[in-house]
Amino acid sequence: MLYHTLASDSTARVLSTFFCFPNLDTAQQLVLYWTGLLFMHLSQFGSEQEIRRRNLDLPSLYPTDSERGAVPARCMELAINVT
């Protein structure tokens, strides 16, 4: 709640987004969920990059090219949420 009380132009506001949770248990569950998603996206993206680097003939881990292209932005969003 302290972050919410800061003025929108305050230099103390480092992140553009903030969340106010009703209780600590809810906050912990959501942060663990976001952390798990971030780990899965990073692992899948890193695995596919390594497969491509080694020129292995394996199917893509992503159904479409557009989904593959959206992974870095999604990872950044999840990392900001976790932060």
C-alpha positions, 0 to 999 in steps of 0.5 A: 500500500505504501507504493500506492500512496506515492505521487505518480511522478515520484522518483521513488516509483521505479516500476510502472505497475504495482499490485495491491493484494487483499492478503499475504497468502494471495500475494504469495500464490500469485507471485509463485504462479508468475515465477513458475510461468517465467521459469517455464517460458525461459526454459522453453525459449532457451531450449529452442534457441539451443536446438536451433544453434546446434542445427538439430532437426527437431520440431518447434516447441512453439505452435506458431512463429508469432507465439515464439516472437511473443515470448521475450515480451511475456517474460519481461512482463512476468519478471516485472510482476514478480519484482 
